[in-house]
Amino acid sequence: KVSFLNKYFIFKKVRDVNAEEVEKIQLNISSEAEEEVSKTNKALAEVVSKAQSDKPKVKKLGKMKLKKATKATTKKPKMRIKRPKIKIKTVPKDED
């Protein structure tokens, strides 16, 4: 008996229900359609595994060592323009 005077109902568990069967009934899936779905899933899994195995392995590089910065490396290269040297000969003036 269930007492309706209480705020709570107490239900008795009668049986266990298989969730997979209920899902099949709700989705109207037959056993043949389920087999086809499982076959396609297996084929897709094989293709994915082949695609993943084709990738080359990435070789890890060691940690890079950083050098301390001495001065700014944006210096302009020093270029000196060579100009021809002009020699001036001095001639002594003759005194008259």
Protein Blocks (a to p, Z undefined) as FASTA:
>chain_A
ZZfkbmbdcdddfbdcdfklmmmmmnopafklmmmmmmmmmmmmmmmmmmmmmpccdddd
ddddddddfbdckbccddddddddddddddddddZZ
